[in-house]
Amino acid sequence: MVEILSKWIVLLFGLFFIATGLLMLFAPQKAREILKKAGSTNLINYTEITVRMIPAMGLIGYADYSRFPQVFSVVGWFILGTSVVLYFVPRKWHHSYSLKSAEILKPIYFQIISPFSMVIGLLIIYAVF
């Protein structure tokens, strides 16, 4: 049961990367506005951190069944660990970091990096099958 649930979580994670890549490609200003909101309120901050843990646990839970078990495991544990750390980082620091990142990442940069997001999503999906 855990294997099946983990598989679907990881597949949705791959689709999320593809959808994010499409958003960055076709609506880069919207992607930038979303980035600016990271950590902006307690609800957004802690929801974002908690939701990050779901695909992390999916990667860990499905690692042994994937094409790249070590990669899934390491990436899953990394995301999970950084999520736990973010719980203890002051929300204002997190929000300040997202604002600075959004300032650096102009819309054209979102469009340039969007194919990487889509390729990562496709690789995640490939690794599941």
N, C-alpha and C positions, 0 to 999 in steps of 0.2 A: 504494500500500500504506500509506504514512504517513497519507494522507487517511482511509482506512477505519479504521485503528487509532485515529487522533485522534478521529474521529466517535464511535466506540464508547466511548472514554474519556470524552468530554464528555457523552454520553448517560448513562453510569453516574454521572458527577458530578452531573447534574441529578437522577437518582433518589436519590442520596445526600442531596441537600438536602431532597427530599420526605420521605425516611425519617427524617432528622434532625428535621424539623418535626413529623412524627407522634410521634416519641419525646418531643420537648419537650412536645407537647400532652397525650399520654396517660400519660407516665411522666416528669414533670418532675424528680422527685427522682433518678431514674436518670441523666438528662442532666446534672444537677448533679454527681453523683458521678463521671461520666466526665470532666467539666471539671476537677474537682479532681485527677485523675490526670495531667493534661498536664504533661510535664517531670518527673514524679516519679522516674523511673529513667532511666539511660542508654538502655536498650532502648526504653522508651516514647518518650522525648524524640527520639532520632534516627530511630526508625521513623516517628513522627508527621511530622517535618520532611521526611523522604525521600518519604513517601507523598503529602504536599502537592504535591510537584514533579510527580507524574504527571498530575493534571488540569491543572496549569499548562501543562505541555508540550502536552497535548491541546488546550487552548484556543488556544495559539499555533499549533500545527500545523493546526488546523481553521479558524482565523480567516478566511482568504480564501474559504472555502466557506460560511460562516455568514451569517445575515441581518444580523448586526451585526459586521462584521470588525474595526472599530476597537476596539469594546468588548471583544471576545474577546482581541484582541492586548494591549491595555493591562492588562486584568485578569490575563491569563496571565503577562505579564512582571512585573506587580506581585507576584503570588503567588510566582513563581519567585525574584524578587529578595529578598523578605522571608524566603523559606525559606533562602536562602544566608546572609543576615544572622543568622538564628536558629541556624545552625551555630556561630556565633562568640559568641553570647550564652551566658553561663554557665547551665548547666542549672538550677541553684538559683534563678536570677533568673526563668527561665521558669516553674518550678514555683510560686514565690512569687506571680507574677502570676496564674497560674491559680487559686490558692487565694483570693487577694483578689477576683478576678472572681466566683468561685463564692459567696463570702460576700455580695457585693452582689446577685447575681442569685438572688433567692429563687425557689422553684418557680413561683409565680404569674407571675413575669416571663417565665420560659421559655414558659409557656402563652400569654402575651400576644404574644410575638414569634414563636411557632411558625408562624402563617400567612405571615409574611414569608419564612421559610425555604422553605415549600412553593411560594410564588409565584415565588421566585428559581429553584427547581428547574424549575418549569413553563416559565418564560421561557428557561432554558438549553435545555430540550428543544425548545421552539418555535423558537429561533434556529438549531437544527441542521437543521430541516426546511423 
